[in-house]
Amino acid sequence: MAAFEEYIYFIIKNQNNLTKKESNKAKSIDFKDLQGGVNKKFDPYRGYVITMKDSGRSDYDKESSVKNILNNSTYIPKFLAERGIQKEYFNSFISFQNELDEDVGELYGRQKEDFRKVSLYEDMITKGYNEIIERQQLFSCIHQLLFIHFILFINGIKHGDMHMKNIKWIKFNYGNQAFFNIKAFDFGHAILDCKGVYGGQRYADLDYLFKRSSQKKACFTTNKHNLRIVGFFEGISRKLDYSNETNQDRMEKHFPLHHLLTNHNVNNLRRFSKENAVKFLEIEGNFLEKNLRRIGNKNTNNQEACEAVLKEFISTSERIVNRLR
């Protein structure tokens, strides 16, 4: 059975098996039919993200900053470096919104600065996690999800909104088997430079992933007290909704790791109840955090510390997978 490292390496080496979908600029869509909310819209034919308010452009600046941090990082996991993988490895697991090469004029009443282009893929499935039917698909997605969090953690980045709808589920074939590559995107809520011995905010994504805590909880701003209160009640509300199976339309996008344990369709593998998934992952999350906090100088210029952090993520991911067998 392939281990964490082999699954991650496999995904990186098979990026060429992902088929990008060409944008259809001739396809017109009414403004009212664009996907999204009041702040951002999405044109699925052109692959455009559009900010609907001038203030929304700051999300693009933040995303560019995240991209620069990762591009400038000198750390490459040892198991990848030994296989000849270069530092761009993160592009296999993170998808960015890029500036447009063309001038869109005043499309949808917005300026060029309000647009970003995202990569579209054939077989990009909105709810791909519901189509997991093979063990290699499930194990790979769990390992990828933990590896994404490792990449952000070691680079001092808090995503801040890592729910299902901010993860691309891309299906591809290798031989006669189907796999999923998952890519995190939309860094509009990201917090940067979360470092130091404790690096408070860098743990917020892990709290959400394992313990279903609100990702707003760890925000330190001039209005931090209010944000903590909002985050507390938001987290409690989500936990109750998840456990009591209420507001399921809203809850379906939250807690990706819990969904992988409870909603997969793989025969001959354990399928967790919600109650057991909550208990198990909370224990794993606490154990991971405790071990990570023991590691000092968790910065990308410290190869030894980075490898120690990676070891903890790998151990956690392998334990989760083993509990499914």
C-alpha positions in Angstrom: 0.0 0.0 0.0 1.4 3.4 -1.0 2.3 5.7 1.8 1.8 9.4 2.2 5.0 10.4 0.3 4.2 8.1 -2.7 0.7 9.5 -3.0 1.9 13.1 -3.0 4.7 12.4 -5.5 2.2 10.6 -7.7 -0.1 13.6 -7.8 2.8 16.0 -8.7 4.1 13.7 -11.5 0.7 13.4 -13.0 -0.2 17.1 -13.4 0.0 16.6 -17.2 -2.9 14.2 -16.9 -5.2 17.0 -15.8 -7.0 18.4 -18.9 -7.4 22.1 -18.8 -10.7 23.4 -20.2 -10.5 26.2 -22.7 -12.5 29.3 -21.9 -15.5 30.1 -24.0 -15.4 33.9 -24.5 -18.1 33.7 -27.2 -20.6 32.3 -24.7 -22.6 35.1 -23.2 -24.2 35.1 -19.7 -26.5 37.6 -18.2 -25.1 39.5 -15.2 -27.9 38.2 -13.0 -27.0 34.6 -13.8 -23.4 34.9 -12.7 -22.5 32.6 -9.8 -21.4 34.1 -6.5 -22.5 36.6 -3.8 -22.6 40.4 -3.4 -18.9 40.8 -3.3 -17.7 38.5 -6.0 -19.1 36.8 -9.1 -17.8 34.0 -11.3 -18.2 33.6 -15.0 -17.8 29.8 -15.6 -17.4 30.1 -19.3 -14.5 32.6 -19.3 -13.1 31.5 -16.0 -13.3 35.0 -14.6 -13.6 36.0 -11.0 -15.1 39.5 -10.8 -15.1 41.8 -7.7 -18.3 43.7 -7.5 -16.9 46.4 -5.2 -13.6 48.4 -5.5 -12.7 47.2 -2.0 -12.7 43.7 -3.2 -9.5 44.3 -5.2 -7.6 43.9 -1.9 -8.4 40.2 -2.0 -6.4 40.0 -5.3 -3.4 41.8 -3.6 -3.5 39.3 -0.8 -3.6 36.4 -3.1 -0.6 37.8 -5.0 1.3 38.1 -1.7 0.6 34.4 -0.9 1.9 33.5 -4.3 5.0 35.5 -3.8 5.7 33.9 -0.4 5.4 30.4 -1.9 7.5 31.3 -4.9 10.3 32.7 -2.7 10.3 29.9 -0.3 13.6 27.9 -0.4 12.3 24.9 1.4 11.5 21.7 -0.6 10.5 18.6 1.4 13.3 16.1 1.4 11.2 13.3 0.0 10.4 15.4 -3.0 13.9 16.8 -3.5 15.3 13.3 -3.6 12.9 12.5 -6.4 14.0 15.6 -8.4 10.9 17.8 -7.7 11.6 21.5 -7.7 10.1 24.2 -5.5 7.1 24.7 -7.7 5.6 21.6 -6.2 3.0 23.6 -4.4 1.3 24.5 -7.7 0.1 20.9 -7.8 -2.1 21.6 -4.7 -2.8 25.3 -4.8 -4.6 27.2 -7.6 -4.2 30.9 -7.9 -6.3 33.6 -9.5 -4.1 35.3 -12.1 -4.1 38.7 -13.7 -5.7 38.9 -17.2 -3.5 39.2 -20.2 -6.3 40.7 -22.3 -8.3 43.9 -21.8 -11.9 43.1 -21.0 -13.1 46.7 -21.4 -16.1 47.3 -19.1 -17.4 43.7 -19.1 -20.3 43.4 -16.5 -19.7 47.1 -15.7 -16.4 46.5 -14.0 -12.8 47.5 -14.9 -9.9 45.2 -15.8 -8.6 45.5 -12.2 -11.7 43.8 -11.0 -11.0 40.6 -12.9 -8.8 37.5 -12.3 -8.6 34.4 -14.4 -8.8 30.9 -12.8 -7.8 27.6 -14.3 -10.7 25.4 -15.4 -10.3 21.7 -15.9 -12.3 19.0 -17.6 -13.7 16.6 -15.0 -13.6 19.3 -12.3 -16.4 18.1 -10.1 -18.0 20.5 -7.7 -18.8 17.8 -5.1 -16.1 15.4 -6.1 -15.9 14.1 -2.5 -19.3 12.4 -3.0 -17.9 10.4 -6.0 -15.0 8.8 -4.1 -15.6 5.0 -4.6 -12.0 3.6 -4.6 -9.6 3.4 -1.6 -6.8 5.0 -3.5 -9.0 8.0 -4.2 -9.9 8.4 -0.6 -6.5 7.9 0.8 -5.0 10.2 -1.7 -7.5 13.0 -1.0 -6.8 12.7 2.8 -3.1 12.9 2.3 -3.4 15.8 -0.2 -5.6 17.8 2.2 -3.1 17.4 5.0 -0.2 18.2 2.7 -2.0 21.5 1.6 -2.3 22.4 5.3 1.4 21.6 5.8 2.5 23.8 2.9 0.5 26.8 4.3 1.5 26.1 7.9 5.2 25.9 7.3 5.1 29.1 5.2 3.2 31.0 7.9 0.0 31.4 5.9 -3.5 31.1 7.3 -6.0 30.4 4.5 -9.0 31.4 6.7 -11.7 29.9 4.5 -10.8 26.3 3.7 -14.2 24.8 3.2 -15.4 22.5 0.4 -16.2 25.2 -2.1 -12.7 26.6 -1.9 -11.2 23.2 -2.9 -11.1 22.1 -6.5 -11.8 18.4 -7.0 -10.2 17.4 -10.3 -10.7 13.8 -11.6 -8.0 12.3 -13.8 -7.2 8.8 -15.1 -3.9 6.9 -14.7 -4.0 3.5 -16.5 -7.4 2.1 -15.8 -7.9 3.8 -12.4 -9.4 7.2 -11.6 -7.8 9.6 -9.1 -8.6 13.0 -7.7 -6.2 16.0 -7.4 -7.4 18.5 -4.9 -6.3 22.1 -5.1 -7.0 24.9 -2.5 -7.9 28.3 -3.9 -9.3 31.7 -3.0 -6.9 33.4 -0.5 -9.0 36.5 0.0 -9.3 35.8 3.7 -5.6 34.8 4.2 -3.5 36.1 7.0 0.3 36.2 6.3 3.4 36.1 8.3 2.0 33.8 11.0 5.3 32.8 12.5 7.2 32.7 15.8 7.4 29.9 18.3 3.6 29.8 18.7 2.5 31.6 15.5 -1.0 31.9 16.8 -3.0 32.3 13.6 -1.2 29.5 11.7 -3.1 27.0 13.9 -6.5 28.4 13.0 -6.8 26.3 9.8 -5.9 23.2 11.7 -8.5 24.0 14.4 -11.2 24.3 11.6 -10.0 21.1 9.9 -9.9 18.9 12.9 -12.0 20.6 15.6 -14.6 22.4 13.4 -13.7 25.8 15.1 -14.5 29.0 13.3 -11.5 30.3 11.3 -12.4 33.8 12.5 -11.5 32.9 16.1 -7.8 33.5 15.9 -8.0 36.9 14.1 -6.0 39.6 15.9 -7.1 43.0 14.8 -8.1 46.3 16.5 -11.5 44.7 16.8 -10.3 41.3 17.9 -12.7 41.1 20.8 -15.7 41.3 18.5 -14.2 38.9 16.0 -13.6 36.4 18.8 -17.2 36.6 19.9 -18.4 36.3 16.3 -16.0 33.4 15.7 -17.1 31.6 18.9 -20.8 31.7 18.2 -20.2 30.9 14.5 -18.3 27.9 15.5 -20.9 26.7 18.0 -23.6 27.2 15.4 -21.8 25.1 12.8 -21.0 22.3 15.3 -24.7 22.1 16.4 -25.8 22.1 12.7 -23.3 19.4 11.8 -24.1 17.1 14.8 -27.9 17.6 14.6 -28.1 17.4 10.8 -29.8 20.7 10.5 -29.1 23.3 7.9 -27.5 20.6 5.8 -27.3 22.8 2.7 -25.2 25.2 4.6 -23.2 22.5 6.4 -22.3 20.6 3.2 -19.5 23.0 2.4 -17.9 22.8 5.8 -15.5 20.4 7.5 -13.9 18.7 4.5 -11.9 16.1 6.5 -15.0 15.1 8.4 -16.9 14.6 5.1 -14.2 12.3 3.8 -14.5 10.1 6.8 -18.3 10.0 6.9 -19.5 10.3 3.3 -17.2 8.2 1.2 -18.6 5.3 -0.9 -15.7 2.9 -0.7 -16.6 -0.7 -0.1 -14.7 -2.6 2.6 -13.5 0.5 4.3 -14.8 1.9 7.6 -17.3 4.7 7.3 -17.4 6.9 10.4 -20.5 8.1 12.0 -20.6 11.8 12.5 -20.2 11.4 16.3 -17.2 9.2 16.0 -15.6 11.4 13.3 -15.9 14.4 15.6 -14.3 12.6 18.5 -11.6 11.0 16.6 -10.5 14.1 14.6 -10.6 16.3 17.7 -8.2 13.9 19.4 -5.9 13.8 16.3 -6.0 17.6 16.0 -5.1 18.2 19.6 -2.3 15.7 19.4 -0.9 17.3 16.2 -1.1 20.8 17.6 0.7 19.7 20.8 3.5 18.1 18.8 3.8 21.1 16.5 4.1 23.5 19.3 7.1 21.6 20.6 9.0 22.4 17.5 10.9 25.7 17.6 11.7 28.1 14.8 9.1 26.6 12.4 10.3 28.7 9.4 11.2 27.7 5.9 14.9 28.7 6.4 15.2 25.9 9.0 15.3 22.6 7.1 15.4 20.5 10.2 12.4 22.1 11.7 10.4 21.9 8.5 11.1 18.2 8.2 10.1 17.7 11.8 6.8 19.5 11.1 6.2 17.4 8.0 6.8 14.2 9.9 4.0 15.2 12.3 1.6 15.9 9.4 2.5 12.6 7.7 2.0 10.6 11.0 -1.4 12.2 11.5 -2.5 11.6 7.9 -1.3 7.9 8.1 -3.1 7.4 11.4 -6.4 8.7 9.9 -6.0 6.5 6.8 -5.2 3.4 9.0 -8.4 3.9 11.0 -10.4 3.6 7.8 -9.0 0.1 7.0 
